[in-house]
């Protein structure tokens, strides 16, 4: 928790308690279902929870915002962000049902009323969202094709609605696959969290 308090000093007691519980639950569940790499589980706060919260340094979701976490896996980044933004609505989907057992347990045990979890492929999603998040899912070209039809044209934020993808390494080749009409920004996460772990880790924001 110390690292979260450093970068998010205004957390409420409820938020702190929920993050602490998350830090306990992930290692417990990881012994049964491999939702986080076993080599990373001892660094769950830095490598996974704080990493997920990089989005909150780029944009603060307004009350009533509707966010899709595409390919949520074990609930990352959706659950940490749902704790931080209790007045925004988060829909977490994944095509792999096994990991969603963990997500549903976390939602229930943390008392998160702003999160919905579904076993669903993105092609089956009918709603529109303000932002779509994707962490360790697929290439930008595919994400763009999947997500743009599901972006709401009604704007609530100063930042236009779009895709926010977590990426790492050299992105030049991947960025070239985006349509020429697409606008994108590459944001180094180390600008927010100056820890060596975040070297060459980025948020990529994309809109039409």
Secondary structure, DSSP 4 states (H G I P E B T S, - for coil): -HHHHHH-TT--HHHHHHHHHHHHHHHHHHTTS--S-TTTGGGHIIIIIIHHTHHHHH--PPTT-EEEEET-TTTTTHHHHHHH-TTSEEEEEES-HHHHHHHHHHHHHHT-TTEEEEE--GGG----BSEEEEES-S-HHHHHHHHGGGB-SS--SSSPSEEEEEEES--HHHHTTS-TT-EEEEEEGGGT---GGGTTEEEEEEE-
